[in-house]
Amino acid sequence: MAIEYRVNAPVTADQFIELLNASTLGERRPVDDRACMAGMISNSNLTVSAWEGDTLVGISRCVTDFHYACYLSDLAVHKGYQKMGIGKKLQALTQQQLGPRCKLILIAAPGAADYYSPLGYSHSERCWVLETGAFLGNAG
């Protein structure tokens, strides 16, 4: 099997949805909302994807300024291709696209929490999430 890695290659919403459903991320993403998924993939400013022929088998989907912070929003590898080093390679190639001071930031899926520490990630308890529909009060 020859895996080809591509930086910022076009990925359709359908390919993205299919990959997420074939990985563990489909359970935690709005895969039934095609418009949202299309917006997620089209508004990412850095993607690194893994392909076997015309089949998308992995993706690192990010939003970044390329200099200080890169939010790795989705790291997904098709279940049939996991434990082959594809996820690590996607992260390494993502990191290569960033400036020397830019750090990768992510929120780990519950089942993947132990995956990141051995790769060199440090755990931070300073992350905060404002859920959809949460009220900010009188912000103005």
C-alpha positions in Angstrom: 0.0 0.0 0.0 1.4 3.4 -1.1 0.2 6.3 1.0 0.5 9.7 -0.6 0.5 12.8 1.5 -0.7 16.2 0.2 -0.7 19.7 1.6 -3.8 21.8 1.0 -5.1 19.4 -1.6 -8.8 19.7 -2.4 -11.0 17.6 -0.1 -14.8 17.5 -0.8 -17.3 17.6 2.0 -18.4 14.1 1.1 -14.8 12.8 1.3 -14.4 14.5 4.6 -17.6 13.1 6.0 -16.8 9.6 4.7 -13.4 9.7 6.4 -14.8 10.9 9.7 -17.5 8.2 9.7 -14.7 5.6 9.0 -12.7 6.9 11.9 -13.6 7.6 15.6 -14.3 11.3 14.9 -17.6 10.8 13.2 -19.3 10.3 16.5 -18.3 13.8 17.7 -18.7 15.8 14.5 -21.9 17.1 12.8 -21.5 14.6 9.9 -25.3 14.8 9.3 -25.1 18.5 8.5 -23.4 18.6 5.1 -23.4 22.4 5.0 -21.5 22.6 8.3 -19.0 20.0 7.2 -18.5 21.8 3.9 -17.8 25.0 5.8 -15.4 23.2 8.1 -13.3 21.8 5.3 -13.4 24.8 3.0 -12.5 27.3 5.8 -9.5 25.4 7.1 -6.4 27.2 6.2 -4.1 24.2 6.5 -4.8 20.6 5.7 -2.5 17.7 5.3 -4.2 14.6 3.9 -3.2 11.0 3.3 -4.5 9.2 0.3 -4.4 5.7 -1.1 -5.1 6.3 -4.7 -8.3 8.4 -4.8 -9.4 7.4 -1.3 -8.9 9.8 1.6 -7.6 7.7 4.5 -6.3 10.5 6.8 -6.4 14.2 7.5 -5.0 16.9 9.7 -7.4 19.8 9.5 -6.1 23.1 11.0 -6.8 26.8 11.6 -3.6 28.7 12.0 -1.7 32.0 11.8 1.4 29.9 10.8 3.6 31.8 13.3 2.4 31.4 16.8 -0.6 29.0 17.1 -2.0 26.2 15.1 -5.3 24.7 16.2 -5.4 21.1 15.0 -9.1 20.8 14.9 -9.3 17.3 13.4 -6.8 14.5 13.2 -8.6 11.5 11.6 -7.3 8.3 10.2 -9.6 5.6 8.7 -10.0 2.7 11.1 -8.6 0.3 8.5 -5.4 2.4 8.3 -4.7 3.1 12.0 -1.6 2.0 13.8 0.5 2.4 10.6 2.1 5.7 11.5 -0.3 7.8 9.3 -1.4 10.0 12.1 2.1 10.7 13.3 3.2 11.5 9.7 0.2 13.9 9.3 1.2 15.7 12.4 4.9 15.9 11.4 4.0 17.3 7.9 1.6 19.7 9.5 4.4 20.9 11.8 6.7 21.3 8.8 4.3 23.9 7.3 4.5 26.1 10.4 7.0 28.7 11.5 9.7 27.8 14.1 7.7 29.4 17.0 4.3 28.0 16.1 2.9 25.4 18.5 0.2 22.8 17.7 -2.8 23.0 20.0 -5.6 20.4 20.1 -8.4 19.0 22.1 -8.0 15.2 22.3 -10.9 12.9 21.8 -11.7 11.0 25.0 -10.3 7.7 23.6 -7.1 9.4 22.2 -6.0 11.2 25.3 -3.0 8.8 25.9 -1.9 9.0 22.2 -0.4 12.5 22.4 1.9 12.5 25.4 4.3 9.9 24.0 4.6 12.1 20.8 5.8 15.1 22.9 2.6 17.0 23.6 2.3 18.5 27.0 -1.1 18.5 28.7 -2.7 21.8 29.6 -5.6 22.3 32.0 -6.1 25.9 30.8 -8.4 25.1 27.9 -11.9 26.5 28.0 -14.8 25.8 25.7 -17.9 27.9 25.2 -20.5 25.6 23.9 -23.0 26.5 21.2 -25.8 28.5 22.6 -24.0 29.4 25.8 -24.8 32.9 27.0 -22.0 35.4 27.3 -24.1 37.9 29.2 -23.8 41.6 28.5 -20.5 41.6 26.6 -20.9 45.1 25.3 
